[in-house]
Each structure stands twice: as structure tokens, then as C-alpha cells.
């Protein structure tokens, strides 16, 4: 019984290892995970940059409409 389970497990692992169909999905998930990690690490800098950018846009739009 244990030998059967071992062979079944080895065959299942071999099939999963050799199956390349899910590689694109895995790559996409890893890219998204890295981007989320970068955003979390640099959250304050990103927020500061966006605030500065929006202030500049607001100042320029006030100049145009005044």
C-alpha cells in the first residue's frame, strides 16, 4: 500500500513538474507580487510624489483660468 502511494506521488509530481501550461500564470502572479512589494516599501515616497504632482497641476490650472 505504501509503495503504491509512493509511486502515485512520484508520478503526480513528475506530471506537475513537466506541465508547463501554468508557467504564464505563475510569472504574472510573481510580477504582481513584486510590484505590490515595491509599492508597500516605497508607499510614502509615492504618496509624496503624487501630492507634489497634483499641487503642480492645480497651480498650473489656476494660472490658466485666472
Secondary structure by P-SEA (a helix, b strand, c coil): caaaaaaaaaaaaaaaaacccaaaaaaaaaaaaaaaaaaaaaaaaaaaaaaaaaaaaaaaaaaaac
